Amino acid sequence: MKTTTLIKNIRIITPYEVLHNYGVIISDGKIKAIESEQSINVKSIEKTIDGKGQYLSPGFIDIHNHGNSGYDFMDATEEAIDKIGQYHLKNGVTSYLGTIITQSYEYMLRAAKNIADYKNKNNSASIVGIHLEGPFFSVDKKGAQPEEYIIEPYLDFVKDVINISGNKLKMVSLAPEKDGSTKIISFLKQNNITAAMAHSNATYDEAMNGINNGITVATHLYNGMRELNHREPGIIGASLNDDRVYCELIYDRIHLHDAAVKIALKMKGSDKIILVSDAMRAAGLKDDIYELGGQKVTVKNGAARLDNGNLAGSTLNIKTAVYNMVKYLNVPIHEAVKMASLNPAKAIGIDKHKGSIETDKDADLILIDDEFNITHIV
């Protein structure tokens, strides 16, 4: 039986502004109306949620995360996704992609099938697809991608993932300069799967070739890619300079200096930045020794590193990334939230249903207080 619910006494975060003195009416999991509180017909309302003056925000969408709470998608178990999704929801993420790291062919396919077979549950964020991060990378820029499993690009690998996961493959990150990558990028574009560039030593021209063939996302900009140089701008210069490209940022203030984030904001604007966590299984837990991609990871002061010093994912959550944007860079809250909701939804093609508070979209909504605590999941 459908229940019509009114959320009132709220500050509504839209992609363009914060609305005051409006209420949101939801029914059957959808946003039915956004109306001024004075004009709402309360007789049609069966349930009312008093927001107590807090922000009503669209749920966050994390398109790049490996795990949390001691679990990883490579565990390939139902329990792992249960726990990962519960942590996400607690921190305001209502939808996310499960990210598969570079591993053996069998191991990656097993993880993909586990995600594809998973049935979403009410007490958890919804896993809406797969982000295949690897295995077609540059060894020189491997970061925490296990070198022994990095291979040359071949299309049949991607087709095998699609065959085992159906329409759940939403995004593939690869190095565009590798032989065979262009063919994969074109195939992904034809099949409405987001192509991204990552762990790459691509020159500017090689990155632009990837973009011209269909790449639309730069995975964790600045990290795992050729450095910006005034004579060879590389993948960073191409990503910042081309309006077709969304740029992921891991804004934990460990992966990126604040000034680097400011540069990205000035170049891309709030419409083309995507906040991601790139979180690994240590997220939500204390400093200790963990694992990522079969490698030992030591977490100290929240920074996750391999023994060689390379950063190995993060312990970040999206709520904190949004908070950091507002607190440290004075980004307006509606712009910071857009980077964690509508922008990632657009990047993976689910924005018709998710990512913003608009009529007929899914009612994936959260209440946030002034201290940035998530107080209610609608």
N, C-alpha and C positions, 0 to 999 in steps of 0.2 A: 504493500500500500504506500502510495506516494505521500510524503509530508512536505508541506510548504513551510520553509524556514526563512525568517528575517534576521539578518545581522545588522544591528543598529548601533548608534553611538560610537562610530568608528572614523578613522582617517583612512580613506581608500587609496592605496598605492596603485596608480595606473602607470603605463609606460611614459606618460607625458607630464603628469602632475600628481599632487596629492589632493584628493577630493574631500571636502568637509561637508557635513550635514546631509550626507546621502546614506542610504541603506542598500544592502544587497539582498535580493530575494533568490533563494535557491530551491530547486525541487528535482527529485530523481537524479541527483548527482550533477545537475547542470545549473548554471547561472541563468535565471529566468528574467531578471530585471535589475537595473541600477537606477533608483529613483530618489528624489529628494524626500527626506523623512516626512516632511509635511504632507506630501501628496500620496503616501502609501496607504492603500486600503487595508487596514489592520484586520478587518473581518475575514479576509481570505488567508490570513496567517495562522498556522497551527502551532508553530514553535518560534520562540524569539531568543536570540543570543545577544546579550548586552556586551558590547565590546569595551565598555568602560573607558572610552576615549583612546583606545589603542589603535595601532596601525593594522589594517587588514591588507595582507599581501598575497599575491599569487604564491603557491608553493614553489620552492626552488627546484631546479632541474640540474642534476650533475651528470654531464656526459662523459666524464673521465675520472673514474675511481676504481681502484683495485680491491678494496675491502675496508674493513674496520673491525673493531671489537674482537680481534684475534682471528678473524676469518678472511678468506680471499676467494675470489671467484674461481681460482685454479683448484681450490679444494673440491669443486664439482659435486657439492652435496646440497640437498634441500635445506639442511640446517644452516649452512653458510649463508645462503641467500636470505633466509628468514632473519638471521641476526643482523646481517648487513642492512637490510631494509628497515628493520626496527630502529637501528641507530640513525639512519638517514631521516626517518620520519620525526624522531625526537628532536632533530636539529633543523627541521623545516624543509627538508627535501621530500617532495611528494612523488617525483618521477626521476628515474636515472637509467643510465646505460651501465651494464656490467662490462668492465674492461678486462680483456684477455691479454696477458703479457706474452712475450716471445718465449716459446717452449718447444718441445717436440711436436710434430704433426699430430700424433695420437692424443697428447695431453691437451693441446689447444682445441681439438675437435670434441674431446670429452667435455671440456668446460663449456663450449658453445652449445652442445646438446643439453647440458644441465640447465643452462639459462633458458633455452628455447622451451624446454619441457616444464619449467617452473610455473605454478599457478599463483598469481598474486593474492595476498590475504589482506583483510581489513585492518589489521594492526601494524601494517608495514607500508613503506613507500612502494610504489609500483615500478617494477623493472620493465622498461619499455623496449629494450633491445640490447644489442651487443656492439661494443666498440672493440674492434680487433686492432690492438696496438702491436704490430709486428706480424710476421718475422722479417719483413723486407726492409732492412735498415742498413745504414753505414756503420761498419765496425768502429770507425774513428769517432763517431758520435753516439756510441751505444748507451752511454749513461748507465742505468741499472738493467738494461736489456741483456740477458745472458748471451755472451758472444758465441758460445758453441751451437746455439740454435738459430742464429741469424743466417738467413739464406738469400739466394738470388730470387728476385720476383718471378713467380710463374702463376698464370691465371687460374689453373686448375685448383690450386690451393684455395683461392677465394671461392670458386664455384663449389668446392666440397663443403666449405663452411655454410654457404647459402643452402645447399642441399640438406644439410643436417639440421639447420636452424630455421628454414623457411624464410619468412619475411622479417625475422628478428635481427638480421645484420643491418645496422643503421650507419656504421661509420668504420672506415679503415684508415689507419695511419701508416704511411710508408715514406721511404726516401725517394723523392722524385727523380734523382739523378741516376738511379740504378737501371741497368738494362732490363727492360721488361715492365718497368713501372708505368710508362705512358699507356701501354695497352691495358693495364689493370685500371688506371685512372679513368680512361675512356669507357671501359666496361661498367665501372661503378656509376659513372654519370648516367649512362644509358638505363641503368636499373634503379635509379633514384636512391642510391646509397652514397652518403657523404664521403668524399675523398679528402684526406688530410695529409699534411706533410710533417714529418717528425724524425728525430734521431737521424739527421741528414747533414751531409757536408756539401749540399748543393750550392753552386754558384748562383748569382742573381739570374742569369740566363736559364739555368736548369730549373730553378724554382718557377720562373715565369712560364717556361714550357709546361710545367705541371699545372699551373693555374689556368693557362690557356686551354688545357685539355680537360679541366674539370675540378681541380682542387679548389675547395672553398674554405678550408680551415687550416690554420697553423697551430699544430698541437703544442701545448705549453710553450708559448713564444719565449724566445731567448734561451730556453733550456734545451740541451740536446741538439744543437744546430750550429752551423758555421757562424762565427762571430761577425758582427757588423764592422766593415772596414770601408774607408772612404773611397778606395779604388775598386773594391769588390764587396758591394753591399750584401751579397748573399741572400739567404732565405729570409733573414730578418728584414732587410731592406725591401725585398719583394712583398713581404706580408704587410708591412706597415704602409707601403706606398700604393697598394692595389685595393680598390674599394670592394672588390668581389670577395675578399678574404676576411673571415672572422678570425680573431686572435684569442686563443685560450690564454689565460693568465692564472698561475698558481700564486695567489696573493696571500702568502703566509708570512711575508716579510723575512723569509729565509731564502727562498728560491730567487727572489727579485728585490733589488733596491727600490725604494720608493720613487727615485728619480726615473728609473727605467719604466715603471708603471705610468708615471706622469707623461713620459714621452709617448707611450702607446696610446694613452687617452687623448693626447693632443692630435696624434696622427689619425687615429681610427674613430674617435668620438664614441659616445656611449652606445651607439647602435651596433658596433662591430667588435666589442669586447665581450668575451665569455669567461665568467669566473668558474673555475674548476677546482676540485680538491686534489686530484691525482693521489688520493689517500691510499695507504696500504694498511695491512692488518693491525698496525699499532695505533691507528686513529681511535681515540676514545679510551686509550689505556695509558699506563705510566711508562716512563723511560725504562727500557730493558733491551734484550736481544730478541730479534724477530727474524722473519724470513720473507723474501720476495723473489719470485722466480727461481726458487731453489738456492738462493744466495743468502748468506748471513747479513743481517741488517742491524746495526746498533743505533738505538734512538737515545739521544742525549739532548736535554733541553728542548725536546720536541722536534729536533732535526733528525731525520732518518738517513743514515749513510752506510755504504758498503765499506769494507776494510780499506779499500783504496781511496776513500774520501769522497767518492761520487755520491751525490744525493740519490736516494732510492725511494721515490715517491715522497709522500708527506704524511703528516698527522693532522692535516687541516680538515675542517668541515666548511660547507658553503656559507652557513650562517656567519662564521667568523670572517670569511673572505669579504662578505658584504659589509660587515661591521668595520673591517679594516679600511675599506674604500671610503666609508662615511667619516670615520674617526681621524684617520691619518692623512687623507687627501682631500677632505671636505667635499666629496662628491655628494650631490643631492640624493636623498634616500631613494627617490623614484628611479633615478638613473642607475644607482648601485643595484637595486633589486632587478631592474631590467636586464642587467648583465648576468644575472643568476636565474632568470626565468624566461622571458620572451626571446632573448637572443639565442640561448641554447636550443629552445624549441624551434626557432626558425632554422638554425644550422642543421638540424636533423629532420626537418620537415614535419614536425608535429604541432606547429603553431596554430593550425585551424581549430584545434581542440584544447590546447594547453598553453601556459606561459604568460597569461595576462587575465586581468579581471574584466571580462567583456561578456555581453549577452550571448548565450548559447554555447559558451565554452565550459569545459569541465570545472566543477566547483572544487578545485584543488586549492584550498585557501588556508592561510595561517594567520593567527593574531600575534603581533609582536609588540612588546612594551618599549618604553623609551630607553631601557638599558639593553635592548636587543635580546631579551629572553623570549623564547617561543612559549606563549601561554596557553594556546589552544590550537588544535588541528581540527578544522571544520570537516 
